[in-house]
Amino acid sequence: MSALFSQLHEDGLPGHESTLEPKPEWRPRFPGSGRLAGKVAVVTGGDSGIGRATAVLFAREGADVAIVYLDEHDDAAETAQAIRDEGRQALTIAGNVGDKSFCDRAIEQVVRELGGLHILVNNAGEQHPDKDIVDITEAQLRRTFQTNIFGMFFMTQAARPHLTEGAAIVNCTSVTSYAGEPELLDYSSTKGAITAFTRSLSEQLVDKRIRVNAVAPGPIWTPLNPSGGASAEKLATFGQKTPMGRAGQPNEVAPAFLFLACDDASYMSGQVLHPNGGQVVNG
């Protein structure tokens, strides 16, 4: 196994970044330019990985940020401190996005404590590797869909009354939505649903001047894979099959979320960006 990805399964998803070695690269790489000044953003799965990198980058660009996460309190505290170090307000909210009532309460808390809502990043997700469709249990299938796509519906439903002209929704889909992945059949199916959700929601909201787009990352080094989201065989060569020959880092994906969230993308809706190491996919 590659020494770079030597750590195998942690106890439970989505995993703790605080114990991951090597540490993912999540800090913003460039100075901010105020592209999100005065905005309030919610980032689900914002405690670690792509969510952490996105939350801190948003803060560097001037946004106050609420991070919604499951139960990784140590990671969430570190992310919140990084947001505050950028001079912005941080709010941490723990709970399961697959629970509609939690999503309703979380958005209410954000609006109450941060004064509004302008950007929703639906990033929370989970995956479980199985080599054969018959190995996917009903409980796993329901859990994966509950988190990955039901949670996206619930968060968006809760946020929608607070989003007005100029707001943005950015969803996290995946390269697996386009290329497929034989060991992640249920996960890939949810990501296909997210891509369709993004395009359809864009059509519903575009006349309200609310933009809806998505990002489809390739293999990115986050806690999700070594904590049980990938098999040992996959981890041994994680990212090496991309044209660039390596896995990506969270701070290589976060700028795609920033672009779609800010007015630089003012003429884009219903689209998907592909930070995936050079793999060419349709869509």
Secondary structure as GFF3:
##gff-version 3
##sequence-region A 1 283
A	DSSP	three_ten_helix	3	5	.	.	.	ID=ss1
A	DSSP	three_ten_helix	17	19	.	.	.	ID=ss2
A	DSSP	beta_strand	40	44	.	.	.	ID=ss3
A	DSSP	alpha_helix	49	60	.	.	.	ID=ss4
A	DSSP	beta_strand	64	69	.	.	.	ID=ss5
A	DSSP	alpha_helix	73	85	.	.	.	ID=ss6
A	DSSP	beta_strand	90	94	.	.	.	ID=ss7
A	DSSP	alpha_helix	100	114	.	.	.	ID=ss8
A	DSSP	beta_strand	119	122	.	.	.	ID=ss9
A	DSSP	three_ten_helix	133	135	.	.	.	ID=ss10
A	DSSP	alpha_helix	138	145	.	.	.	ID=ss11
A	DSSP	pi_helix	146	150	.	.	.	ID=ss12
A	DSSP	alpha_helix	151	159	.	.	.	ID=ss13
A	DSSP	three_ten_helix	160	162	.	.	.	ID=ss14
A	DSSP	beta_strand	168	172	.	.	.	ID=ss15
A	DSSP	alpha_helix	176	179	.	.	.	ID=ss16
A	DSSP	alpha_helix	185	205	.	.	.	ID=ss17
A	DSSP	three_ten_helix	206	208	.	.	.	ID=ss18
A	DSSP	beta_strand	211	215	.	.	.	ID=ss19
A	DSSP	pi_helix	225	229	.	.	.	ID=ss20
A	DSSP	alpha_helix	232	236	.	.	.	ID=ss21
A	DSSP	alpha_helix	250	261	.	.	.	ID=ss22
A	DSSP	three_ten_helix	263	265	.	.	.	ID=ss23
A	DSSP	beta_strand	272	273	.	.	.	ID=ss24
###
